[in-house]
């Protein structure tokens, strides 16, 4: 029996399981906007926007239709070679595996790569070989899940947590993929879950597309706050700034910073457009963009936060990918895609570099090796160098597509 969380009212959101992909262009953008604003969500044509993850010299990339590759970076970080790709087109057992997309970063733990896919469920891959440790070879666990996974995984106390487009929150043992004790059935929410859940200590934070943020005790699934935090717009992303604060962007043009222990609003910042991104954090400086192409810098040492400078601009190009800050230079990649270098102290735009013919950028950037790695929707990898404000492609060889 599924356990419900939220208000007692009937669900007002409508969902279409196994209808995939969200497009952000032209008329499709308008349709998506209307659906999201009403929390009535249909996803078509999944492309995914899982960001790259670095572990030593191992760089994990979403390479095509939800496939994941472990690559090894060269010593200078300017090229990479794939060690394995999953699913592997040369292995017969993988023939029928169709992830279609991945939206959250893999979790690296226990010598494994835990990976949530939009349509094929969750996999635990051996980090060295890329082969599944669960579910068994050639199988998926998608039938055990109601809805699709439009976010990523949270890991706490040996449990993997993830939400679905049908408003289910699951907790599975990382050891074997079976439901964890106390999580034999999913929690059911009043709307879909697109944001990756966030675990802090013994509490799990879950945002829904009808504008609610819940704090759930992992031990017994009880509410950790007296009431969920509620707003008028969908909450498509969620990030822990530290052990005490949450970054809550929304499509109601507001960004909220909450006290994680109490749910109290520390900052309610009004942006100029939708905010659906992760921020860059440098001490008490917080940076993020919006769908109107505005870039914001906030001082979050005060409550409420104050603006560091008037919003910078990407010249109107939508910002979905989370930026990074390297040596006081903010690196932003927009949907065009254009990479914009901004002086984090003043908000001055230092340079703009277009990336032609590479798809678009929706995955969060990765700060490493003195710059920023940028993964596009065409699975091309670039390196942005703040020192000289340049962008070069990083050749990736050996990927099986």
C-alpha positions, 0 to 999 in steps of 0.5 A: 500500500502506498503512503500519501504525503501532502494535503488531503485535496485531490490531485490537480496535476495531470501526468502522462507516464512513459510520454517522454521529453521536454523541448524548450523552443518556439511553440513547444516552449509555450506549451511547456510553460503552460503545463509547468505553470499549472503543474500539469506536466507532460515530457516529450523527447527526453534528451537529459541533462546529467552533468559530468562527474569527476573522480580523480582522473575518471570523468563520467559523462552522459554520452548519448540517450542516457548512456553513461561512459567512464572516461580517463582524462589526460594529464593536462585535462584536455582530452579523454578516453572512454574505458567503458560505456553502459549500455554497451552496443557490443554486448548482447544483453544490453540490446534491449536496454533503452535509458532514453535520457538521464537527468541527474549526476551519477552517485559514486560510492561503494566501488559502484556507479549508481545511475538513474535513467528516465525510462529504464530505472536505476542501475548499480554499475561496477565502477571498474568494468561498467557492468551492472551489479543490479539489476541482473544483466540485461534486465531493468527495474523500471516495472517496479517504478511508477512514472519516470525519473526526471531527476537524480539520486540522493544517497544516505545511510546506504539508501538511494532515494529518487522521485518520479514524474508520478509523485512517488518517492522511493528508497532502495538499498544501495547494496542490492536495489531492494526497497530499504527497511521502512521504505517497502512502499513509496511515499506518494505526493500530490504532484510529480518530483523533478528535482533530485532529492537532497539528503542532509543528516537524517532528513530528506528534502523533496520538492514537487511540481505543485510548489511544495517542499517537504522535509522527511525524516529518513528513519520513519518517513515522518515530516521534519517540519510542521508544514511543507514549504509552499509557493505558487509555482513549480519547484523543478530543482533543489540544492543544498548550499551547506548543512544548514541552507537550501537553494530553492529555485522556481518558475514563479520567478522567485529564488528562496533560501531556506533554513534546512532545520526549520523551513524558515525563509531566509531570503525571497529573491525576485528574479526577472524570469523563471529560475531552473538551475543550480547555483555557483557558491563561493563563500557567501557569494551565490551566482545563478541565471534565469530563463531570460538570460539574466545572471545574478550575484547575491551576498548571502551572509545577510538575511535577506541576501543582497545583490552584489551587482546589477544583473549581468546578461547572456544577451537573452539566452536562457540559462538552465545549466548551473555556472561555476566560479574559478579564480573570481571569474564566473563561467556561464553556459547558456542554451544558445550555446554561448559561454560567458565569462563574468567578473564575479566581483563587479558583474562585468562581462569579460568575454563571450564565446559561441560554441557552434554546432554542438547542440545546447547546454543544459547540464551543470558545469563542472569546475576542475583543472583550473577551468570549467568542463561543459557537456552539451546535448550532443555529448560534446565536451568543452573546456572553458579557461577563465585565465584567457577567456577561451573555450576549446573542445575536449576530444573524447575517444572510445565512446560506444554510441 
